[in-house]
Amino acid sequence: MGGAYFSVMSTERPEVARHLKAAVLLVPAVYDRHVRYNFLRTMSKNWRQVQILFETFNIHEVFGRNSLTNQVSDKFCRVAYVGQWLCRKFILYILRDDPKQIDNNKIPEFLNSFPAGTSAKMLIHWFQMIDNKDFQHFDYGKEKNLIMYNSTEPPKYNLSKIQPPVAVFHSKHDDVVQPKDVLRFYNQVPNKLGEYDVGHSFTHFDFQIGINATEFVYKKILDIFEKLNQDLAENS
C-alpha cells in the first residue's frame, strides 16, 4: 500500500511532499475497484464485521513480526530444498504467485520483511476503500464523520494536490490492482513521469521477488531517475 500512503501524505501534507524529487509507484493500491483477489474482495465486503472483531479483541496490529516468523525467515527458509520448497509453497498459496517467476534465492530476504505488520485501522481503511470503490478518508460512521469532517460521508482525497512527478508500473496479471485502476489514479496526477505496462505474467509480488524484476522493472526505474536527474541538472 505504499502508493496509497504516498498519495495520502502528498495530499494532506504537501509541505512534506515538496521535499521529494519524484515517486515511482509499483502497482499503487490507490483505487481497487477491479480487484480480483478473492480474499480482499471478501474482507472488503465485510469490513464492518472485521472492525467489530478487532475492537472486541482489542487488536491494534495485524500481520506483525514475532520470534516465530523471524526464525522461519532467518533459518528454516534457508535450508536447501526442504525449507526452500515449503516456503515457496507458502508464498504461492498466500500470494497466488506465478511459480515460473519466483526466485528461490530471494525467498528468505522477502520473508525477512513480509509480513511487516500494519495497524488494524489502516487495514480497515483499505477494506473500506475497496468496498466504496473510491479513495477517501476513513469512514467512522455517519455521526462521527459529521464531527470529524462536517459531513456524514468521508471526503475524497484530492489527488490533484500531488506535486512530485509520478511514474507508475502495472500488469494485467496482478489480481490485487488492475491496470485500469492504476490508470484511473495516474490520470488524476498533475505531474506525470510515465506509465509502464510490465506484462510478462507479473503478479503483485513479482515486482519484488520475480526472477525478471531486475530486467523489466528495476532497470527501468534507474533509467527514469537518471533522466530525471539530467533534466533537473539542465534546468538548474
FENWOHU-V993181 format. One line per field, one symbol per residue. ss: DSSP state (H for helix, E for strand, - for the rest). phi: phi as a letter, one per 40 degrees, with the letter a starting at -180 (. if undefined). A space follows every 10 residues. Layout:
ss->???
phi->???
//
This chain:
ss->-HHHHHHHHH HH-HHHH--- -EEEEE---- -------HHH HHHHH-HHHH HHHHHH---- EE----HHHH HHHH-HHH-- -HHHHHHHHH HHHHH----- -E-HHHHHHH HHH----EEH HHHHHHHHHH HH---E---- -HHHHHHHH- -----E--HH H---EEEEEE --------HH HHHHHH---- -EEEEEE--- -----HHHHE --HHHHHHHH HHHHHHHHHH HHHHH-
phi->.dcccdcccc ccbccccccc cabbbcfccc bbcbdbcddc cccccbcccc cccccccfcb bbfccacccc ccccbccccd gccccccccc cccccfccdc cccdcccdcc ccbbcbgacc ccccdcddcc ccfabacccc hdccdcccbg acbccccccc ccccdbbbba acccccbcdc cccccccccc bbbhbbccgf fccdcccbbc dcccccbccc cccccccccc cccccc
//
